Amino acid sequence: MDEREKLRKFRELDDAFAQALRELEKPNSRLDIPTGPPVRSLAELEAEEQQQRQQAFEAQLKALMKEYAQPRESVADLLRTLKTLGHIA
């Protein structure tokens, strides 16, 4: 690539960059400029972690119910009792 071609490409790039800056300075500019992957809020991350913990708890509870042959009603009564006594939140 000769020097003229390099200079032409540089000017095109410079012009495009200048145009983008002018567009950004306009009020209410609605440019669709990719800024990377969407950022998830801390609340969304915490909610997802809480859901994962709940699913893990339910899986463990079901495994224990199966291992000790305890019906759903029995376990529900036990959990209500523990909650009433303040042993679980």
C-alpha positions as YAML, in Angstrom:
chain: A
units: angstrom
residues:
- id: 1
  name: MET
  ca: [0.00, 0.00, 0.00]
- id: 2
  name: ASP
  ca: [1.53, 3.30, -1.01]
- id: 3
  name: GLU
  ca: [1.62, 6.46, 1.11]
- id: 4
  name: ARG
  ca: [-1.28, 8.09, -0.74]
- id: 5
  name: GLU
  ca: [-3.56, 5.14, -0.04]
- id: 6
  name: LYS
  ca: [-2.57, 5.16, 3.63]
- id: 7
  name: LEU
  ca: [-3.25, 8.89, 3.87]
- id: 8
  name: ARG
  ca: [-6.64, 8.48, 2.14]
- id: 9
  name: LYS
  ca: [-7.69, 5.71, 4.54]
- id: 10
  name: PHE
  ca: [-6.53, 7.76, 7.51]
- id: 11
  name: ARG
  ca: [-8.60, 10.75, 6.34]
- id: 12
  name: GLU
  ca: [-11.67, 8.54, 5.88]
- id: 13
  name: LEU
  ca: [-11.25, 7.18, 9.38]
- id: 14
  name: ASP
  ca: [-10.68, 10.66, 10.78]
- id: 15
  name: ASP
  ca: [-13.80, 11.97, 9.02]
- id: 16
  name: ALA
  ca: [-15.91, 9.08, 10.32]
- id: 17
  name: PHE
  ca: [-14.63, 9.63, 13.85]
- id: 18
  name: ALA
  ca: [-15.34, 13.37, 13.66]
- id: 19
  name: GLN
  ca: [-18.87, 12.68, 12.39]
- id: 20
  name: ALA
  ca: [-19.51, 10.25, 15.25]
- id: 21
  name: LEU
  ca: [-18.34, 12.84, 17.77]
- id: 22
  name: ARG
  ca: [-20.67, 15.46, 16.26]
- id: 23
  name: GLU
  ca: [-23.58, 13.04, 16.50]
- id: 24
  name: LEU
  ca: [-22.82, 12.31, 20.15]
- id: 25
  name: GLU
  ca: [-22.83, 16.02, 20.98]
- id: 26
  name: LYS
  ca: [-26.35, 16.50, 19.58]
- id: 27
  name: PRO
  ca: [-29.06, 16.60, 22.26]
- id: 28
  name: ASN
  ca: [-31.39, 13.60, 22.21]
- id: 29
  name: SER
  ca: [-28.99, 11.70, 19.97]
- id: 30
  name: ARG
  ca: [-30.24, 8.15, 19.39]
- id: 31
  name: LEU
  ca: [-27.18, 6.49, 17.93]
- id: 32
  name: ASP
  ca: [-27.01, 2.76, 18.24]
- id: 33
  name: ILE
  ca: [-23.44, 2.45, 19.44]
- id: 34
  name: PRO
  ca: [-22.53, -1.00, 20.74]
- id: 35
  name: THR
  ca: [-20.91, -0.71, 24.14]
- id: 36
  name: GLY
  ca: [-20.45, -4.36, 24.94]
- id: 37
  name: PRO
  ca: [-22.68, -6.99, 26.48]
- id: 38
  name: PRO
  ca: [-25.66, -5.78, 28.52]
- id: 39
  name: VAL
  ca: [-24.85, -5.18, 32.15]
- id: 40
  name: ARG
  ca: [-27.00, -7.04, 34.63]
- id: 41
  name: SER
  ca: [-28.02, -5.25, 37.78]
- id: 42
  name: LEU
  ca: [-26.93, -6.42, 41.19]
- id: 43
  name: ALA
  ca: [-30.58, -7.07, 42.09]
- id: 44
  name: GLU
  ca: [-30.96, -9.39, 39.08]
- id: 45
  name: LEU
  ca: [-27.80, -11.28, 40.04]
- id: 46
  name: GLU
  ca: [-28.97, -11.63, 43.65]
- id: 47
  name: ALA
  ca: [-32.40, -12.81, 42.52]
- id: 48
  name: GLU
  ca: [-30.79, -15.41, 40.26]
- id: 49
  name: GLU
  ca: [-28.53, -16.63, 43.09]
- id: 50
  name: GLN
  ca: [-31.54, -16.83, 45.44]
- id: 51
  name: GLN
  ca: [-33.43, -18.88, 42.86]
- id: 52
  name: GLN
  ca: [-30.46, -21.24, 42.45]
- id: 53
  name: ARG
  ca: [-30.21, -21.68, 46.25]
- id: 54
  name: GLN
  ca: [-33.93, -22.37, 46.45]
- id: 55
  name: GLN
  ca: [-33.73, -24.95, 43.66]
- id: 56
  name: ALA
  ca: [-30.77, -26.64, 45.38]
- id: 57
  name: PHE
  ca: [-32.68, -26.71, 48.68]
- id: 58
  name: GLU
  ca: [-35.74, -28.21, 47.02]
- id: 59
  name: ALA
  ca: [-33.63, -30.87, 45.32]
- id: 60
  name: GLN
  ca: [-31.95, -31.79, 48.62]
- id: 61
  name: LEU
  ca: [-35.31, -31.85, 50.40]
- id: 62
  name: LYS
  ca: [-36.84, -34.13, 47.77]
- id: 63
  name: ALA
  ca: [-33.84, -36.47, 47.99]
- id: 64
  name: LEU
  ca: [-34.20, -36.67, 51.78]
- id: 65
  name: MET
  ca: [-37.94, -37.23, 51.50]
- id: 66
  name: LYS
  ca: [-37.31, -40.10, 49.12]
- id: 67
  name: GLU
  ca: [-34.48, -41.56, 51.20]
- id: 68
  name: TYR
  ca: [-36.56, -41.54, 54.42]
- id: 69
  name: ALA
  ca: [-39.87, -42.32, 52.68]
- id: 70
  name: GLN
  ca: [-41.58, -39.23, 54.07]
- id: 71
  name: PRO
  ca: [-44.74, -37.97, 52.37]
- id: 72
  name: ARG
  ca: [-45.05, -34.35, 51.24]
- id: 73
  name: GLU
  ca: [-47.69, -33.57, 53.91]
- id: 74
  name: SER
  ca: [-45.45, -34.78, 56.73]
- id: 75
  name: VAL
  ca: [-42.55, -32.64, 55.57]
- id: 76
  name: ALA
  ca: [-44.84, -29.63, 55.11]
- id: 77
  name: ASP
  ca: [-46.08, -30.02, 58.71]
- id: 78
  name: LEU
  ca: [-42.50, -30.26, 59.96]
- id: 79
  name: LEU
  ca: [-41.47, -27.11, 58.05]
- id: 80
  name: ARG
  ca: [-44.50, -25.17, 59.37]
- id: 81
  name: THR
  ca: [-43.64, -26.24, 62.91]
- id: 82
  name: LEU
  ca: [-40.00, -25.21, 62.52]
- id: 83
  name: LYS
  ca: [-41.06, -21.86, 61.09]
- id: 84
  name: THR
  ca: [-43.55, -21.28, 63.93]
- id: 85
  name: LEU
  ca: [-40.82, -22.01, 66.48]
- id: 86
  name: GLY
  ca: [-38.51, -19.56, 64.74]
- id: 87
  name: HIS
  ca: [-35.93, -22.14, 63.65]
- id: 88
  name: ILE
  ca: [-36.25, -21.16, 59.99]
- id: 89
  name: ALA
  ca: [-37.06, -17.87, 58.34]
...
